[in-house]
């Protein structure tokens, strides 16, 4: 997995910084369990992924929405809210955001990291779409900033392999990984979805996952071209 991500992200990825989950939603739920209490504040983009909001509601968290524009999260809006709120974390989808499709520029990513260092909140980056680019490459993933100790990157095989697998991963600093691996859930279960993990490992080692992503990109490109042609013809 580390070798696959190192190639896909274009950055060195160490196995010790990876934690396998039962999907991105499971990862988000686990982070809420370990790092929040009912009544805590979390920031999200406006709009945000609606099912993430359901998870936050399940944990009794107060959600505060931060304004976005065509480039994603508006840093000035974030700064304004930080004057009155102290969030436990901010949940963002930095590449091809769901539902807006925006990608956060590198400059804003760095500004976000600077603010979290000053104000002490954590950045939970949902990067499930990062590997699915078929045009301009997105900036380096937030996963490249995990050594700050303030960034947690979550992702899922459901977007790049098969939705029914319900398998994903967290990429984070060693301190955060240790917190995850020593929680009660792992002590009881010994791991998350080990049978499916074994299947995906074979897919990784055979090169099947990389091939599947390439095929997905090809399909998306053709669909985009067809949609563009139809819009130009019928809605010029």
Secondary structure in CASP SS format (residue, H / E / C, confidence):
PFRMAT SS
TARGET T0000
AUTHOR 0000-0000-0000
METHOD secondary structure of the structure
MODEL  1
X C 1.00
X H 1.00
X H 1.00
X H 1.00
X H 1.00
X H 1.00
X H 1.00
X H 1.00
X H 1.00
X C 1.00
X C 1.00
X C 1.00
X C 1.00
X C 1.00
X H 1.00
X H 1.00
X H 1.00
X E 1.00
X E 1.00
X E 1.00
X E 1.00
X C 1.00
X C 1.00
X H 1.00
X H 1.00
X H 1.00
X H 1.00
X H 1.00
X H 1.00
X H 1.00
X H 1.00
X H 1.00
X H 1.00
X H 1.00
X H 1.00
X C 1.00
X C 1.00
X C 1.00
X C 1.00
X C 1.00
X E 1.00
X E 1.00
X E 1.00
X E 1.00
X E 1.00
X E 1.00
X C 1.00
X C 1.00
X C 1.00
X H 1.00
X H 1.00
X H 1.00
X H 1.00
X H 1.00
X H 1.00
X H 1.00
X H 1.00
X H 1.00
X C 1.00
X C 1.00
X C 1.00
X E 1.00
X E 1.00
X E 1.00
X E 1.00
X E 1.00
X E 1.00
X E 1.00
X E 1.00
X C 1.00
X C 1.00
X E 1.00
X E 1.00
X C 1.00
X H 1.00
X H 1.00
X H 1.00
X H 1.00
X H 1.00
X H 1.00
X H 1.00
X H 1.00
X C 1.00
X C 1.00
X C 1.00
X C 1.00
X C 1.00
X C 1.00
X E 1.00
X E 1.00
X E 1.00
X E 1.00
X C 1.00
X C 1.00
X C 1.00
X C 1.00
X C 1.00
X C 1.00
X C 1.00
X C 1.00
X C 1.00
X C 1.00
X C 1.00
X C 1.00
X C 1.00
X H 1.00
X H 1.00
X H 1.00
X H 1.00
X H 1.00
X H 1.00
X H 1.00
X H 1.00
X H 1.00
X H 1.00
X H 1.00
X H 1.00
X H 1.00
X H 1.00
X C 1.00
X C 1.00
X E 1.00
X E 1.00
X E 1.00
X E 1.00
X E 1.00
X C 1.00
X C 1.00
X C 1.00
X H 1.00
X H 1.00
X H 1.00
X C 1.00
X C 1.00
X C 1.00
X C 1.00
X C 1.00
X C 1.00
X C 1.00
X C 1.00
X C 1.00
X H 1.00
X H 1.00
X H 1.00
X H 1.00
X H 1.00
X H 1.00
X H 1.00
X C 1.00
X C 1.00
X E 1.00
X E 1.00
X E 1.00
X E 1.00
X E 1.00
X E 1.00
X C 1.00
X C 1.00
X C 1.00
X C 1.00
X C 1.00
X C 1.00
X H 1.00
X H 1.00
X H 1.00
X C 1.00
X C 1.00
X E 1.00
X E 1.00
X E 1.00
X E 1.00
X C 1.00
X C 1.00
X H 1.00
X H 1.00
X H 1.00
X H 1.00
X H 1.00
X H 1.00
X H 1.00
X H 1.00
X C 1.00
X C 1.00
X H 1.00
X H 1.00
X H 1.00
X H 1.00
X H 1.00
X H 1.00
X C 1.00
X C 1.00
X C 1.00
X C 1.00
X H 1.00
X H 1.00
X H 1.00
X H 1.00
X H 1.00
X H 1.00
X H 1.00
X H 1.00
X H 1.00
X H 1.00
X H 1.00
X H 1.00
X H 1.00
X C 1.00
X H 1.00
X H 1.00
X H 1.00
X H 1.00
X H 1.00
X H 1.00
X H 1.00
X H 1.00
X H 1.00
X H 1.00
X H 1.00
X H 1.00
X H 1.00
X H 1.00
X H 1.00
X H 1.00
X H 1.00
X H 1.00
X H 1.00
X H 1.00
X H 1.00
X H 1.00
X H 1.00
X H 1.00
X H 1.00
X H 1.00
X H 1.00
X C 1.00
X C 1.00
END
